[in-house]
């Protein structure tokens, strides 16, 4: 399970966006625990306190964030302390190492140390040295990288806002960083209470997870900050627990109450999702694609992005596809289901199988629309309970149509098909929404599978170019790949 999946699972299962900094800062310790004398006594006191903090807060956080600098300041004993604190964190809770690493000469060995030896799940980095500096961290596809794009330091304004307020440097950082890796691997760190800045960042990077910093300054309305930074789904950000909470004897209760308050506000935001938005293509093409409106809508809501994107496999594409937003647009989601259904109606099968996790909402919708029962192969087999490989009921020998969202290498559908066939089911047909056209359909055909797609990436690109949604450079860049 990669960092993004681990974090998402934690957010969902514990219903929280809260993260907590685990820093060995004696000034944050409760007075009754801050009675140490000497370095050794201090280290022991800090270890006891930080482990107590983890015990009190583990139920209500989606990640912990130790700051490397605090541990380094304590010398070799501090680094030993960091490893003990990491070991004390439950395995299900992701660890984001706040390092702000910015040295290109040591990035490779540093990435190897923190990801392979220390086993942290993600790291914060400084973008100033560019993609060459970030690349050594991105070669670990299961780990996450948070790029610092804005800080609350007052003196940073002269750099962040350069050269103009209309085209500030921090927005250029975001534009570049978005081309370095996918939204599932690269994220943004944002320190500010300035609503205008937050809105600009969210508008430029609607698909990116934001690690918020410095949002609890006195006099600021946290609800306004959340309104500006949360996605329409009520997520998309990580919210820091105020450090002064750590001095409280009632830490657990305070964190619980904070989480409840934030979740209540998130619920108020998501209520608006019940309303369907009207959309117009604003274009008329003489030789239009049958799914022209569907393609344009996907582009207009940010599901289709053009630039230079590094995939989890290490390959670089001139585009990126993110279909998760579709489920929040009922009218659009229905169009997608109908397009799938048009293909499925030509096939013969007994059950529909969705490939976890991205295609499960689609498979569920198709099951209801076509009145065919649904099953799905588990991505990971549980070590407890029934330990079932396939969820749902079925009979040996039944024919299954596999549903997936995107066909890139065919690895996920082949793995799913193998799990289904090993359980006595028959798989012949695979239906996806978008085919990346890397010859995978032919490869699947050679292995006994018939693959169908609603759209191909070239059809999408041609339609967007003809409609004026992408320019000549973006269009040409796609066909170079």
N, C-alpha and C positions, 0 to 999 in steps of 0.2 A: 504494500500500500504506500503510495507516494505522499508527500507532505500535504498537497492540496486535498487529496481524498481523506487523509487522516484528520485534517483540520475541519473539513466539511462534515465528516461523520461526528466529530466532537461537538460542533456547533449545533447540529441537528439533534443528537441524542440528549444533550444537556441544556438545550435551548438557551444558549449564551453566546455573546460576542465579546465577552470580557477577557482581557489578558492581564497578566500581572508581572511586573518587573521584580525579579528575585536578586536584589543587589545587597552585598554585604556592607551596608552603610550604617555605621554605629549610631548616627544621628536619627535614624528611623526606628531604632529598637525601642520597645517600651522601657520606661525608666527602671522597672524592677528587674529587667534582664540586662541592663547596661551597667553592670558593676564589676567589669573585668579589670584585671591588673596585669599589664604586660602583654606582649604579642601573642604568646601561646594561649593565654586565658581569653584574649579577644577572639582568636580563631575558633576556639571551642564554643564560646558564647554565640558567635555568629552562626555557626553550624546548627546549634540547637534551635536558635530562633528561626532560621530559614526553613528548617525541616518542619517546625511548628506551623509556619506560614503556609507551607504546602498542604499540611494536614487540614488546616482550617478552610482552605479555599479551593481545593481540588474539585469539589462538586460543582462549582459555579464558574469555572474558567474554561476557555477553549484552547488556551496556550499559555506557557510561561516564557518570560523573556529576561534571562540573566544578562547583565551588561558586563562585557569582558573587562572594560577598564577598571571597574571597582575591584575585581579579583586580581588583576595585574598589579594594582597599587599595593597589594598585600604581599607581593613577592611570590616565591615558589610555593609558600604555604597557601597563598590565595588561589593559585591554580589548582592545588590539591583540593581545596575547599570547593571550587567550581565543579570538579568531577564528582565529589560527594553529593553536592546539591542536585546535579544532573541525575545521578543514580537514585536519588530519593523521589524523583518525579514519576508518577505512574506512567507505564508504557503507552497508554492510550492518549495521553496529553502531549501534543506537539511542543517542541522546544525551539524557540527562535533566539539565536545568539545575537545579541545586539553588539556588533563589533565595529560597525562603520568602517570596515576595512577599505583602505584606499591606496595600498602600495602594490603596484603592478609586478614588482620583482619578487614578491613573496606570496602572491595570490594562489599560485598552484600548490605550494606546500601547505599554505594555510587552509585551503579548501580540503586537502587530503586529511589534514589533522582533525579539523572539526567535524567533517562528515564521516570519515572512516574510523577514526580513533575515538573521538568524543561522542559520536552518534547523535549529534544535534540534527534537527529536521530542517532548519532554515537559518539564514544569516542576513544581517543588514550590511549594505555596502555603500560606499561613496562613488558617484558616477563620474567624477571629474576626469579620471584617466581614460574614460571611454570603454567601448565594448571589449577591447583587448584585456582590460583588467577584470571585467565581469565574466568573460568566457570560461575561465578555469572553474568557476562555481557552477556554471550552467551545464558542464559536461556530466554532472551528477543529476540525471533526469528525475530521480525520486526526491530530491531536495528542493527547497524553495529559496528564492533570492528577493530580498526587499531593497529596492533602490531608493536612497534618500533623494527626494526631489524638492522638498521645502522644509526649512527649519524656522523655529520661532525666535531664534536669536536676533535681537534688534539690529546688530551691526551687519547681519547678513543681507539686509535689504539692498545695499549698494551692489551686491553681486546678483541676488535673486531677481531683482526688478530690472536689471540691465538688459537691453539698452533703453527700453521704454515699458510703461505699464501695459501697453497694448500687446507687446511681444516680449514678455519677460523671459529671462534665462531658464527659470524653473519649468516653464511650459515646453521649452526646447528640450530639456532633459527628458520630460515625459514622452515627447514625440520620438526621440531617439530610442529610449529604453523600450518602448512598445515594439520596436522592430528586433530586439535582441532575443526575445523568447516569448512563449505563449502565455496567456493569462493564467494558465494552470501552474506555471513555474516562476514567473517574474511578477512582482507586486511593487507597490509604491509606499514609501514612508512619508507621512505628511505631518509636519508640526506647525500648527497655526490655529488661531481662533478667528481669523479674518474670513468672514462668510463669503466675500467676493472671491478670495483665493480658492477656497474650498469648492465653490460652484464652478470656477474655471477648470479646476483639476478634474472634478467629477464629469464635467461636460466633455473634456478632451479624452478622458479614460473611463468611459462608463462600464467597461468590461473588467476593470482591474480592481483587485482587493486593495483597500487602503489601510495601512497601519497608522492609526491616528496617534498624535503626540501633543502634549501641552494644551489640552482642551479644557482643563479644569481651573483656569485662571479666574480669580474672583471678579464677579461682575458680568461674566459671560453667560448667556443663555444656552445651556447644553441642548435643549430641544431644537433651537435654531441650527446649531451645529450638526445635529443628527439629521435634521430635515435636508440640509445642504449636502450631506455626505452619503447617507444611506441610499441604496438602490430602491426602485419601486417595490422590490420584493422584501424590503425591510432588512437587507443584509449588505454585504459588500464592504464592510469595515470591521476592524478590530479596535475595541475601545479599551483604553488603559484604565485600570483601577487606580484611583488617587493614592499616591504614596503615603499620605498622612493617615490613611486607613490602617497602615501597618503598626501604628503606635497604639491602636485600640485593643483593649482586652476582649471586646466583642467583635473581633474581626470577621468571624464567620457570619454573624447576623448582619453586619453592615454590608458585606459583599452580596449576601442573599437579597437584601432589600434593594440595593443598587441594580442588581440584575432584573428584579421584578419591575422596577420603575422603567428601565430601558425597554424591556419586553412589552410592557403596556404601550409605550410610545410606538414601538415597531408595529404592533397590531393596528394602531390607529392609521399608520401610513398604508399598510397593505389592504385596508378596507377599500381603498380607491381602486384596487385591481378588479373589483367586481364589475366595473363599468368598462364596456368595450369602446375603444377609440375608433373614430372614423378616419379612413386613410384614402388618399387619392394619388394615383400614379403621376399626375401632372405631365404626361407624355403620351403621344400617339404615334406608333410605328406602323409603317405600311405592311411589313412582313414580320409581324410580332410572333414571339415564341408562345406556344400554348399556355405556358406558365409564366408569362411576362409579369403580371401583377404580383405573383408570388415572389419572384426573384427580386423585384424592385422593393417590395415591402421588407424582405429579409435584409436588403442592403440599408434601407432607410432606418431600421431600428438597431443597426449595428451588429447584425449576425454575420455579415460578410465584410471583412476588413482587408484592405490592400496595403502592402508595404513589404518589408523583409522580416519574416517570422521564422525563428528557429523552432523546429518541432522537437518533441520528446526523443525521437529517434536520432536527432542530430542533424537531420536534413533541413535545408533552408528553402522555404516556399515564399513566393511573392504575394501570398494571400493567407488569410486565417479565417476559419469558419467556427463560429460559436453559436450553436443552435439552442442553448439552454433558455434563452429569453422567450422562445416561442410559446412555452407553456403559460406565460403570463399574458399572452395576447389571444383570448379565446377565439376571436374571429379568424385570425391567422392560423392558429393551431388547427382549427376545423378544416381550413384549406389544405394544410399539410396532410392531415389524415385522409381527406378525400383523394388526394393525389396518390398516396400509398394504396388506398382501397381500389382505385382504378386498375392497378397492376395485380393486386391480390385476387380480384374477382376473376381473373383469367387463369388462375392456378387452382389446383386441387390439393387440399390439405385438411387435416383434422384439428390441429391446434396451432396457435401462434406462440412463438417464443421470442421474447425480447432479450437483447444482450445488455447486461448491467454495465454502467448504470444509466448512461445517457438515453438509451432507447426505451426504457421501461415505461415512461409516461405515454409514449407513442404506441407501444404494443398494447397498453391498457386501453387506450382510446380506440384502437382498431378492433380489439376484442369486443368491445361494446357495440361498435358500429356494424361489424360483420357477423356478430353473434357466434363467434368461435371462441372456445375456452382458451385461456392463456396460461402458459408456464414460463419459467425462465431458469437457465443454468446459473448456479451461484458463482460469483467471482472468486470467493474464498469459501471453502467448506468449513463450517463451524466445528470447533473442537468439543462442543457440548450439545445437549439436546438430541435431536434426531440425526444430526450430521448428514443431512440430505444433500445430494449433489444437484438435484433438480427440485425446485419449489413448484407446488401445484400438483394436481392429480392427473394421471394419464394411464393409458394401457399400452403394453408392449406391442410394437408393430405399427403404431399410429404414425401418420405422416405429419411432419412439422414444417411450417414456413418460418424461417428466421427473419426477424426485424432488427435492423441496426440503423444508425443515423448516417455515418460517413464511412466510405470504403477507401482506405488509404493503402494498407499493406495486406489486408485480409486476415491478419493475425487474430483479431478478437472474434470474428465470425467463425473461423476455423476451430478455434479453441472451444467456442460455444457448441459448434456442430459435433465435435468429438465427444463432449460431455453428454450431449443428447443421445448420440448413437451408442455410446457405451452403456446407456441406460435402457437400450432396447427400442429406441425410436428411430424413425427414418427421416433423413434430411436430404432434400433435393434442391429446394428453392431458397434463395436469400434475396431479400428486398431491402434496399437502402435508399436514403433520401438523396445523397450526393455521392457521385463517383469521382474520385480524383484522377481517374484515367491514367493509371500507371501500369496498365496491362494486367491488373489484378483479376478482372473478370475472366480473362482467358486462362489465367493460372488456376482459378477456382474451377473453371470448366474442365480442365485436365484432371482435377481431383474429384470430379463427379458432381459438382454443384453448379446450378444455374443461377447466375447473379443478375438482378434487375435493379435499375435506379430510376428515381423520379427525374433527377437532373444530373448533368455532368458539369464539371468545373468550367469547361470551355463554353458550354451553352450559357452558363451564368455570366462569364466574362464578356462574351459577345453581346448579350442583352444589355448589360450595364454600360458597355461602351457606346452602343447605338443609342441608348437613352440619355447619354451625357452624364451618367453618374460617376464614371471614372474617366480619367484623361488619357491622352495618347501614350504618355510615359508608363502609366500603370498597365495599360492594355499591352503594350510592347513587352514590358517586363514579364508579364505572365507567360507569353509565348516563347520567351527566351528559356524559360524553365521547362 
